[in-house]
Amino acid sequence: MPDMNAGLGTIYRKQMRQLKDTVKNSYGGVYVLELLAWRRAVRELGAGAQKAGSPARLVFVPCDPYSLDGSRGDQAMLRGTVDGLRAQLGAVEVGAITATPEAVVRAGALSFTALPVWNHPFSYDEAFAAIRAFGATHLAVIGADVIDGYYSAKASARMLLLAEGARRMGLKVTTLGFSFNEHPSPAMKPIFREVGGTLVLNARDVVSAERLTAFSGRQPTLVADVAFLMKPADGNSATADAERWIDARRAAGRPVFGANLHPHLLKNPKPGELETLARSMASAILAAYRETPSSWLLLPHDVRPGVRDSICLDIIAQTLRPVLSDDLYYPEGDLSAPELKRLVSLTDAVTTGRMHLAIAALGSGVPVLAITYQGKFPGLLRHFELGGDLMMSPAEAADPAIFTVRLKSFLAGIDGIRPKIAARLEGVGHLARRNLQPLI
């Protein structure tokens, strides 16, 4: 007979964890547990950072210190920053704040030094001591889509406060271009008041800049995403099979299109909702394929457990393979962000819900049809003066009839989209390099 007391205990513990998280992310929780703790730490901080020299020593405050670069979008921002800085400064030594042994391993794989201080309980004193011990001269916050507190106000506050503390230590500091949600957490208001007059805030699109100003009263610097600065990989063994397949499909007279779908498009999806979304994309691809034979490259862009893109792409592959056969390629293994950018650059167009896969495509001159979430895509597309006809909501994408119409229309119009992208790439690159100006 089941132990009812044990079951009730599990439920109780879960409810208590949820209550603690709610408190920690509330206005009062963020104010007391983060802002007041930070104020105590910086009273004794003082200046004393290593003087600028060669090489520069950069510390990243990542948006995901638990996996570091499990999202290839995060990896693209990390690598774009390093590529851009090395082009300006020459040699740069890099450290990254981490929270888990897995992130420490990933830091090593990227040739970064891990600073494992995002632990429990977190201490601002320990974090600042580690930054100083590394000899940091520069610090960059990977703003991504987390600065508005949508996922965790506590984590967002901590990122900004670490940056402001580093600035007071004498480091060159910036908050790399981020999106800002239309529904930011109210708990972030006192944090922006604390850092708003001094910390460099870069918004990666006009829409986000307007939202941040309305929320905080602070006018950020307009930039483009720093991932535009990431260099694509050179041809290597990881991409060789896919490249041979692309060459063979072109020789057979087929255009090659990329496709991506991921679980984050739906927040707390109900049973069956992700499968419905995946089957809708598969249905639209099949309809487009039957009308105009083409080849399709599935592109996984996140390998983190629980949110891996393969959750959706496996369903799409199983549905398409019996019909498309050699016209379908689904890479085995995990590809890096530069490797994915190389493959995307070889396609004719891409349909994706991942913003940084869209950035890899647009940065390569490749048209994009976006499945939007968190209001991130409108501002990105405005950089290229592209409009709403290239965006779908997850609800629209889950309807096979709507998806099919939108996909066919997109593919029919890609020849008219390419010149618009090409005409604005230089300007977008200039905006992306603006991210790094406070670090130069």
ZAMARGU-4260 file (C-alpha; in steps of 0.2 Angstrom, whole numbers, plus 5000, padded with zeros to 4 digits):
<rodrens>
0) 5000/5000/5000 | 5007/5017/4995 | 5014/5028/5010 | 5002/5042/5010 | 5012/5052/5022
5) 5027/5051/5010 | 5017/5057/4996 | 5010/5071/5006 | 5028/5076/5011 | 5033/5077/4993
10) 5019/5088/4989 | 5022/5099/5004 | 5041/5101/5000 | 5036/5105/4982 | 5024/5118/4988
15) 5037/5126/5000 | 5050/5127/4986 | 5037/5136/4975 | 5033/5148/4989 | 5051/5151/4992
20) 5054/5155/4974 | 5039/5166/4973 | 5046/5176/4988 | 5063/5177/4981 | 5057/5184/4965
25) 5044/5196/4973 | 5048/5215/4974 | 5052/5213/4993 | 5062/5198/4990 | 5073/5205/4977
30) 5075/5221/4987 | 5080/5213/5003 | 5089/5197/4997 | 5098/5205/4983 | 5099/5224/4983
35) 5102/5226/5002 | 5115/5212/5002 | 5124/5220/4987 | 5124/5237/4996 | 5133/5229/5011
40) 5146/5221/5000 | 5150/5236/4990 | 5152/5247/5005 | 5169/5238/5008 | 5173/5235/4990
45) 5184/5249/4985 | 5193/5251/4969 | 5208/5240/4965 | 5205/5231/4949 | 5220/5226/4939
50) 5226/5240/4928 | 5223/5238/4909 | 5237/5229/4900 | 5240/5215/4888 | 5231/5204/4888
55) 5215/5211/4893 | 5205/5199/4905 | 5187/5198/4903 | 5174/5191/4914 | 5157/5185/4908
60) 5141/5186/4918 | 5131/5173/4908 | 5112/5173/4907 | 5113/5154/4911 | 5127/5150/4923
65) 5120/5132/4925 | 5124/5126/4907 | 5134/5141/4901 | 5132/5138/4882 | 5119/5124/4881
70) 5108/5136/4871 | 5118/5139/4855 | 5111/5157/4856 | 5121/5160/4872 | 5136/5152/4864
75) 5134/5164/4849 | 5134/5179/4861 | 5149/5173/4871 | 5159/5170/4855 | 5153/5185/4846
80) 5159/5196/4860 | 5176/5187/4861 | 5178/5188/4842 | 5174/5206/4842 | 5185/5211/4856
85) 5200/5201/4850 | 5198/5210/4833 | 5199/5227/4843 | 5211/5222/4857 | 5221/5208/4851
90) 5224/5194/4865 | 5210/5193/4878 | 5209/5181/4892 | 5192/5175/4897 | 5183/5170/4913
95) 5165/5165/4916 | 5155/5165/4931 | 5147/5147/4933 | 5135/5138/4945 | 5137/5119/4941
100) 5151/5107/4938 | 5144/5105/4920 | 5146/5124/4917 | 5164/5122/4923 | 5167/5109/4910
105) 5159/5119/4896 | 5170/5134/4901 | 5185/5124/4899 | 5179/5118/4882 | 5178/5136/4877
110) 5195/5140/4884 | 5188/5150/4897 | 5193/5150/4916 | 5178/5146/4927 | 5173/5156/4942
115) 5161/5145/4951 | 5153/5158/4962 | 5135/5157/4957 | 5131/5144/4970 | 5120/5142/4985
120) 5120/5152/4996 | 5126/5166/4984 | 5138/5179/4991 | 5142/5195/4983 | 5158/5196/4993
125) 5164/5180/4986 | 5159/5184/4968 | 5169/5201/4969 | 5184/5192/4977 | 5184/5179/4963
130) 5183/5193/4949 | 5197/5202/4958 | 5208/5186/4960 | 5206/5183/4941 | 5214/5200/4938
135) 5199/5206/4928 | 5200/5222/4918 | 5183/5220/4909 | 5166/5213/4913 | 5152/5209/4901
140) 5134/5204/4906 | 5126/5193/4893 | 5109/5202/4893 | 5100/5190/4881 | 5081/5190/4886
145) 5083/5189/4905 | 5086/5207/4910 | 5068/5211/4912 | 5065/5197/4926 | 5053/5187/4915
150) 5062/5171/4920 | 5069/5176/4937 | 5069/5193/4944 | 5082/5187/4957 | 5094/5181/4944
155) 5092/5197/4933 | 5095/5208/4948 | 5110/5198/4952 | 5118/5200/4935 | 5115/5219/4935
160) 5122/5221/4952 | 5137/5211/4949 | 5141/5223/4934 | 5138/5238/4944 | 5150/5232/4958
165) 5163/5228/4945 | 5161/5245/4938 | 5164/5252/4955 | 5180/5241/4956 | 5187/5250/4941
170) 5183/5238/4927 | 5177/5242/4910 | 5159/5236/4910 | 5145/5234/4899 | 5128/5225/4898
175) 5127/5217/4881 | 5112/5220/4870 | 5097/5213/4877 | 5078/5211/4873 | 5065/5218/4885
180) 5049/5210/4887 | 5032/5219/4886 | 5028/5212/4904 | 5044/5215/4914 | 5044/5210/4932
185) 5040/5224/4944 | 5053/5218/4956 | 5066/5225/4944 | 5061/5243/4947 | 5072/5246/4962
190) 5087/5238/4953 | 5086/5249/4938 | 5085/5264/4950 | 5101/5258/4958 | 5111/5255/4942
195) 5102/5266/4930 | 5113/5282/4931 | 5129/5273/4929 | 5129/5256/4921 | 5130/5255/4902
200) 5113/5247/4896 | 5112/5241/4878 | 5096/5237/4870 | 5097/5226/4855 | 5082/5233/4846
205) 5071/5248/4845 | 5056/5240/4853 | 5066/5234/4868 | 5074/5251/4870 | 5056/5259/4870
210) 5050/5246/4883 | 5065/5248/4895 | 5063/5267/4894 | 5044/5266/4898 | 5048/5254/4913
215) 5063/5262/4920 | 5065/5280/4914 | 5082/5275/4907 | 5086/5278/4889 | 5098/5264/4884
220) 5110/5263/4869 | 5103/5256/4854 | 5113/5241/4847 | 5111/5225/4837 | 5114/5208/4845
225) 5132/5205/4848 | 5130/5188/4840 | 5131/5196/4823 | 5149/5197/4827 | 5152/5179/4828
230) 5162/5171/4814 | 5156/5155/4806 | 5166/5140/4808 | 5178/5134/4794 | 5173/5118/4786
235) 5177/5104/4798 | 5172/5086/4801 | 5157/5091/4811 | 5149/5099/4796 | 5157/5089/4782
240) 5142/5077/4780 | 5129/5090/4780 | 5139/5101/4767 | 5141/5086/4756 | 5122/5083/4757
245) 5119/5101/4753 | 5130/5100/4738 | 5121/5084/4732 | 5104/5092/4734 | 5109/5107/4724
250) 5116/5096/4710 | 5099/5088/4710 | 5091/5105/4707 | 5084/5107/4724 | 5084/5123/4735
255) 5089/5119/4752 | 5079/5126/4767 | 5083/5126/4786 | 5070/5123/4799 | 5070/5124/4818
260) 5056/5122/4832 | 5059/5122/4850 | 5050/5119/4867 | 5052/5137/4873 | 5039/5143/4861
265) 5026/5138/4874 | 5027/5142/4892 | 5021/5128/4903 | 5014/5118/4888 | 5000/5106/4891
270) 5001/5088/4887 | 5001/5086/4868 | 5003/5105/4864 | 5022/5103/4858 | 5017/5088/4847
275) 5003/5098/4839 | 5015/5112/4835 | 5028/5100/4828 | 5016/5091/4817 | 5009/5108/4811
280) 5027/5112/4805 | 5029/5095/4797 | 5012/5097/4788 | 5017/5114/4781 | 5034/5107/4775
285) 5025/5093/4767 | 5013/5104/4758 | 5027/5115/4752 | 5037/5100/4746 | 5023/5093/4736
290) 5020/5109/4727 | 5039/5113/4724 | 5052/5099/4727 | 5065/5105/4739 | 5077/5099/4752
295) 5075/5102/4771 | 5089/5103/4784 | 5083/5102/4802 | 5094/5113/4814 | 5094/5110/4833
300) 5100/5125/4842 | 5098/5120/4860 | 5105/5105/4869 | 5100/5108/4887 | 5090/5094/4895
305) 5071/5097/4896 | 5072/5111/4883 | 5082/5102/4869 | 5076/5107/4852 | 5076/5088/4848
310) 5060/5087/4858 | 5051/5095/4843 | 5063/5091/4829 | 5062/5072/4832 | 5043/5072/4829
315) 5046/5083/4813 | 5059/5071/4806 | 5049/5055/4810 | 5034/5063/4800 | 5045/5070/4785
320) 5057/5055/4783 | 5045/5043/4774 | 5040/5056/4761 | 5056/5067/4759 | 5069/5053/4760
325) 5085/5060/4754 | 5078/5077/4754 | 5079/5077/4773 | 5094/5079/4783 | 5094/5079/4802
330) 5112/5081/4809 | 5118/5069/4822 | 5128/5075/4837 | 5128/5093/4844 | 5134/5107/4833
335) 5142/5123/4840 | 5135/5140/4836 | 5149/5144/4823 | 5146/5127/4815 | 5127/5130/4814
340) 5130/5148/4807 | 5141/5140/4793 | 5127/5128/4788 | 5114/5141/4789 | 5124/5152/4777
345) 5123/5138/4764 | 5104/5137/4764 | 5091/5147/4754 | 5080/5152/4768 | 5076/5147/4786
350) 5060/5145/4797 | 5064/5146/4815 | 5058/5150/4832 | 5076/5153/4839 | 5081/5171/4838
355) 5099/5167/4837 | 5097/5155/4823 | 5088/5169/4814 | 5103/5181/4818 | 5115/5168/4811
360) 5104/5167/4795 | 5101/5186/4793 | 5119/5189/4797 | 5123/5178/4782 | 5111/5186/4770
365) 5098/5172/4772 | 5079/5176/4773 | 5070/5171/4789 | 5052/5166/4793 | 5050/5168/4812
370) 5039/5160/4825 | 5039/5173/4839 | 5039/5172/4858 | 5042/5185/4871 | 5040/5199/4858
375) 5059/5197/4853 | 5058/5196/4834 | 5049/5212/4829 | 5064/5223/4834 | 5076/5211/4826
380) 5067/5211/4809 | 5066/5230/4811 | 5085/5231/4809 | 5082/5225/4792 | 5066/5234/4788
385) 5057/5218/4787 | 5039/5217/4794 | 5025/5206/4802 | 5023/5195/4786 | 5038/5186/4791
390) 5032/5182/4809 | 5019/5170/4816 | 5014/5168/4834 | 5015/5150/4841 | 4996/5149/4841
395) 4996/5153/4822 | 5010/5140/4819 | 5000/5127/4828 | 4987/5128/4815 | 4993/5118/4800
400) 4982/5128/4788 | 4989/5145/4793 | 5007/5138/4794 | 5005/5131/4776 | 4999/5147/4769
405) 5013/5157/4778 | 5027/5145/4773 | 5022/5145/4755 | 5020/5163/4754 | 5037/5166/4762
410) 5046/5153/4751 | 5039/5161/4735 | 5045/5178/4741 | 5063/5175/4746 | 5071/5182/4731
415) 5063/5199/4735 | 5069/5198/4754 | 5088/5194/4750 | 5092/5212/4743 | 5083/5220/4758
420) 5094/5210/4770 | 5110/5213/4760 | 5107/5232/4760 | 5107/5233/4779 | 5120/5221/4784
425) 5134/5234/4785 | 5123/5245/4796 | 5118/5231/4808 | 5136/5226/4809 | 5140/5243/4815
430) 5126/5243/4828 | 5133/5226/4834 | 5150/5232/4837 | 5143/5247/4847 | 5140/5234/4861
435) 5159/5233/4863 | 5163/5252/4864 | 5162/5253/4883 | 5175/5239/4884 | 5188/5247/4871
</rodrens>
